[in-house]
Amino acid sequence: MSQYLLPLHIIFVVTWFAGLFYIVRLFVYHTEAEKKAEPEKSILQAQYKIMERRLWYGITWPSAILTYVFGFSLIYHLYGMSIPAWLLIKLCFVFGLTLYQLQNQVIFSRLQKNNITWSSGQLRMWNELATIFLVSIVFIVTMQDKLSWIWGVIGILLFGFMMWGAIAIYKRAREKKEGK
């Protein structure tokens, strides 16, 4: 049974992350459309709302739910109630990822009403948090008990700072190109 659960779990993890990465990009574009003149602004925002709804409810939420279903089924079949420490740490990161998704739900709900509360720059930074979760979870799963947790935390923090630094450099280059 577990030989089927693992590939299904991985498939839905991939589609969940794809949805999380793309939804925030759509949020960025939706937010940037606010600066456009009419009728372009209304046309773009209406289209982004459709795209966001289809992605969010057709891919991202179902994938998150199925990731949990297959993941917990896999844990039960492989470990029963004796869950290893590395897996508990991974589950903490998955919980953090779920909180990230819930915050995206708040942003999604506001944007569906054209209530824009985040700037495109803030959303670009927010989008990178999913990458940090992905890298952390993959390292925890592949390294399991071989990883020194002190070095792991330092690595995650350094990776995060590098990501945000790269975004800041990109933002400056983009603003310079646009003449701001």
C-alpha positions as a LaTeX table, in Angstrom:
\begin{tabular}{lrrr}
\hline
Residue & $x$ (\AA) & $y$ (\AA) & $z$ (\AA) \\
\hline
Met1 & 0.00 & 0.00 & 0.00 \\
Ser2 & 2.74 & 2.52 & 0.93 \\
Gln3 & 4.36 & 2.03 & $-2.50$ \\
Tyr4 & 1.31 & 3.89 & $-3.92$ \\
Leu5 & 1.01 & 6.43 & $-1.13$ \\
Leu6 & 4.51 & 7.88 & $-1.54$ \\
Pro7 & 4.21 & 8.78 & $-5.26$ \\
Leu8 & 0.71 & 10.19 & $-4.71$ \\
His9 & 1.98 & 12.24 & $-1.79$ \\
Ile10 & 4.89 & 13.60 & $-3.85$ \\
Ile11 & 2.62 & 14.42 & $-6.82$ \\
Phe12 & 0.28 & 16.47 & $-4.65$ \\
Val13 & 3.17 & 18.18 & $-2.84$ \\
Val14 & 4.45 & 19.30 & $-6.26$ \\
Thr15 & 1.05 & 20.56 & $-7.39$ \\
Trp16 & 0.47 & 22.26 & $-4.02$ \\
Phe17 & 3.74 & 24.16 & $-4.32$ \\
Ala18 & 3.04 & 24.99 & $-7.97$ \\
Gly19 & $-0.25$ & 26.54 & $-6.87$ \\
Leu20 & 1.37 & 28.46 & $-4.02$ \\
Phe21 & 4.13 & 29.82 & $-6.26$ \\
Tyr22 & 1.77 & 30.86 & $-9.02$ \\
Ile23 & $-1.02$ & 32.33 & $-6.89$ \\
Val24 & 1.26 & 34.94 & $-5.36$ \\
Arg25 & 2.58 & 35.84 & $-8.83$ \\
Leu26 & $-1.04$ & 36.41 & $-9.85$ \\
Phe27 & $-1.48$ & 38.55 & $-6.73$ \\
Val28 & 1.52 & 40.64 & $-7.85$ \\
Tyr29 & 0.06 & 41.15 & $-11.32$ \\
His30 & $-3.41$ & 41.87 & $-9.89$ \\
Thr31 & $-1.92$ & 44.49 & $-7.58$ \\
Glu32 & 0.17 & 46.06 & $-10.36$ \\
Ala33 & $-2.94$ & 46.31 & $-12.56$ \\
Glu34 & $-4.28$ & 48.82 & $-10.01$ \\
Lys35 & $-1.84$ & 51.38 & $-11.47$ \\
Lys36 & $-3.17$ & 50.97 & $-15.02$ \\
Ala37 & $-5.59$ & 53.39 & $-16.64$ \\
Glu38 & $-9.19$ & 52.37 & $-17.34$ \\
Pro39 & $-10.44$ & 50.25 & $-19.08$ \\
Glu40 & $-7.18$ & 48.24 & $-18.96$ \\
Lys41 & $-7.23$ & 48.17 & $-15.15$ \\
Ser42 & $-10.75$ & 46.69 & $-14.92$ \\
Ile43 & $-10.16$ & 44.19 & $-17.71$ \\
Leu44 & $-6.91$ & 42.92 & $-16.19$ \\
Gln45 & $-8.25$ & 42.73 & $-12.65$ \\
Ala46 & $-11.36$ & 40.86 & $-13.78$ \\
Gln47 & $-9.18$ & 38.35 & $-15.63$ \\
Tyr48 & $-6.82$ & 37.93 & $-12.66$ \\
Lys49 & $-9.78$ & 37.26 & $-10.38$ \\
Ile50 & $-10.91$ & 34.42 & $-12.66$ \\
Met51 & $-7.40$ & 32.99 & $-12.88$ \\
Glu52 & $-6.88$ & 33.27 & $-9.11$ \\
Arg53 & $-10.19$ & 31.53 & $-8.34$ \\
Arg54 & $-9.53$ & 28.65 & $-10.74$ \\
Leu55 & $-6.00$ & 28.12 & $-9.47$ \\
Trp56 & $-6.89$ & 28.50 & $-5.80$ \\
Tyr57 & $-9.96$ & 26.29 & $-5.66$ \\
Gly58 & $-9.18$ & 23.98 & $-8.57$ \\
Ile59 & $-5.53$ & 23.17 & $-7.85$ \\
Thr60 & $-4.01$ & 24.69 & $-4.71$ \\
Trp61 & $-6.58$ & 23.78 & $-2.03$ \\
Pro62 & $-7.31$ & 20.29 & $-3.42$ \\
Ser63 & $-3.58$ & 19.61 & $-3.66$ \\
Ala64 & $-2.99$ & 20.77 & $-0.09$ \\
Ile65 & $-5.77$ & 18.55 & 1.21 \\
Leu66 & $-4.59$ & 15.51 & $-0.78$ \\
Thr67 & $-0.99$ & 16.14 & 0.35 \\
Tyr68 & $-2.20$ & 15.86 & 3.94 \\
Val69 & $-4.37$ & 12.80 & 3.24 \\
Phe70 & $-1.62$ & 10.84 & 1.49 \\
Gly71 & 1.08 & 12.15 & 3.84 \\
Phe72 & $-0.68$ & 11.11 & 7.03 \\
Ser73 & $-1.68$ & 7.79 & 5.46 \\
Leu74 & 1.97 & 7.21 & 4.59 \\
Ile75 & 3.10 & 8.10 & 8.11 \\
Tyr76 & 0.55 & 5.69 & 9.57 \\
His77 & 1.60 & 2.84 & 7.26 \\
Leu78 & 5.33 & 3.38 & 7.73 \\
Tyr79 & 5.62 & 4.45 & 11.36 \\
Gly80 & 2.34 & 3.92 & 13.17 \\
Met81 & 2.58 & 5.95 & 16.36 \\
Ser82 & 6.40 & 5.85 & 16.52 \\
Ile83 & 7.16 & 8.96 & 14.46 \\
Pro84 & 10.89 & 9.80 & 14.10 \\
Ala85 & 12.19 & 13.19 & 15.24 \\
Trp86 & 13.10 & 14.36 & 11.72 \\
Leu87 & 9.53 & 13.74 & 10.60 \\
Leu88 & 8.11 & 15.76 & 13.47 \\
Ile89 & 10.37 & 18.65 & 12.47 \\
Lys90 & 9.22 & 18.29 & 8.86 \\
Leu91 & 5.61 & 18.38 & 10.04 \\
Cys92 & 6.34 & 21.65 & 11.87 \\
Phe93 & 7.51 & 23.14 & 8.57 \\
Val94 & 4.43 & 21.74 & 6.82 \\
Phe95 & 2.30 & 23.41 & 9.50 \\
Gly96 & 4.17 & 26.67 & 8.78 \\
Leu97 & 3.46 & 26.18 & 5.08 \\
Thr98 & $-0.21$ & 25.70 & 5.91 \\
Leu99 & $-0.21$ & 28.99 & 7.84 \\
Tyr100 & 1.38 & 30.56 & 4.75 \\
Gln101 & $-1.48$ & 29.19 & 2.66 \\
Leu102 & $-4.06$ & 30.51 & 5.11 \\
Gln103 & $-2.52$ & 33.98 & 4.87 \\
Asn104 & $-2.69$ & 33.64 & 1.08 \\
Gln105 & $-6.39$ & 32.87 & 1.52 \\
Val106 & $-6.78$ & 36.21 & 3.31 \\
Ile107 & $-4.94$ & 38.02 & 0.51 \\
Phe108 & $-6.98$ & 36.13 & $-2.09$ \\
Ser109 & $-10.29$ & 37.05 & $-0.43$ \\
Arg110 & $-9.33$ & 40.72 & $-0.28$ \\
Leu111 & $-8.17$ & 40.82 & $-3.90$ \\
Gln112 & $-11.41$ & 39.19 & $-5.03$ \\
Lys113 & $-13.08$ & 42.33 & $-3.64$ \\
Asn114 & $-10.38$ & 44.61 & $-5.14$ \\
Asn115 & $-9.25$ & 45.43 & $-1.62$ \\
Ile116 & $-5.51$ & 45.80 & $-2.20$ \\
Thr117 & $-3.58$ & 45.90 & 1.06 \\
Trp118 & $-0.16$ & 44.58 & $-0.02$ \\
Ser119 & 2.18 & 46.29 & $-2.48$ \\
Ser120 & 3.60 & 44.31 & $-5.38$ \\
Gly121 & 7.03 & 44.55 & $-3.70$ \\
Gln122 & 5.69 & 43.07 & $-0.46$ \\
Leu123 & 4.02 & 40.27 & $-2.42$ \\
Arg124 & 7.26 & 39.50 & $-4.27$ \\
Met125 & 9.02 & 39.11 & $-0.93$ \\
Trp126 & 6.13 & 37.06 & 0.45 \\
Asn127 & 6.33 & 34.75 & $-2.57$ \\
Glu128 & 9.87 & 33.72 & $-1.61$ \\
Leu129 & 8.72 & 32.34 & 1.73 \\
Ala130 & 7.24 & 29.33 & $-0.09$ \\
Thr131 & 10.69 & 28.69 & $-1.59$ \\
Ile132 & 12.24 & 28.70 & 1.87 \\
Phe133 & 9.63 & 26.20 & 3.06 \\
Leu134 & 10.29 & 24.00 & 0.02 \\
Val135 & 14.06 & 24.00 & 0.48 \\
Ser136 & 13.73 & 23.34 & 4.22 \\
Ile137 & 11.28 & 20.46 & 3.81 \\
Val138 & 13.31 & 18.81 & 1.03 \\
Phe139 & 16.51 & 19.01 & 3.07 \\
Ile140 & 14.81 & 17.61 & 6.16 \\
Val141 & 13.33 & 14.69 & 4.21 \\
Thr142 & 16.47 & 13.83 & 2.27 \\
Met143 & 18.94 & 14.34 & 5.13 \\
Gln144 & 16.69 & 13.07 & 7.93 \\
Asp145 & 18.83 & 12.39 & 11.01 \\
Lys146 & 22.12 & 13.05 & 9.19 \\
Leu147 & 21.68 & 16.82 & 9.31 \\
Ser148 & 23.05 & 18.90 & 12.15 \\
Trp149 & 20.05 & 21.02 & 13.12 \\
Ile150 & 22.20 & 23.98 & 14.10 \\
Trp151 & 23.80 & 24.07 & 10.64 \\
Gly152 & 20.41 & 23.40 & 9.09 \\
Val153 & 18.86 & 26.46 & 10.74 \\
Ile154 & 21.88 & 28.58 & 9.82 \\
Gly155 & 21.61 & 27.33 & 6.22 \\
Ile156 & 17.90 & 28.13 & 6.03 \\
Leu157 & 18.46 & 31.63 & 7.39 \\
Leu158 & 21.35 & 32.27 & 4.99 \\
Phe159 & 19.28 & 30.98 & 2.07 \\
Gly160 & 16.41 & 33.27 & 3.08 \\
Phe161 & 18.66 & 36.32 & 3.31 \\
Met162 & 20.18 & 35.47 & $-0.08$ \\
Met163 & 16.70 & 35.19 & $-1.62$ \\
Trp164 & 15.56 & 38.50 & $-0.18$ \\
Gly165 & 18.84 & 40.15 & $-1.18$ \\
Ala166 & 18.37 & 38.93 & $-4.74$ \\
Ile167 & 14.85 & 40.38 & $-4.76$ \\
Ala168 & 16.15 & 43.74 & $-3.52$ \\
Ile169 & 18.79 & 43.80 & $-6.28$ \\
Tyr170 & 16.16 & 42.87 & $-8.87$ \\
Lys171 & 13.84 & 45.60 & $-7.59$ \\
Arg172 & 16.56 & 48.24 & $-7.84$ \\
Ala173 & 17.48 & 47.12 & $-11.37$ \\
Arg174 & 13.81 & 47.15 & $-12.40$ \\
Glu175 & 13.23 & 50.62 & $-10.96$ \\
Lys176 & 16.37 & 51.90 & $-12.66$ \\
Lys177 & 15.20 & 50.42 & $-15.98$ \\
Glu178 & 11.75 & 52.02 & $-15.57$ \\
Gly179 & 13.41 & 55.34 & $-14.72$ \\
Lys180 & 12.08 & 55.72 & $-11.17$ \\
\hline
\end{tabular}
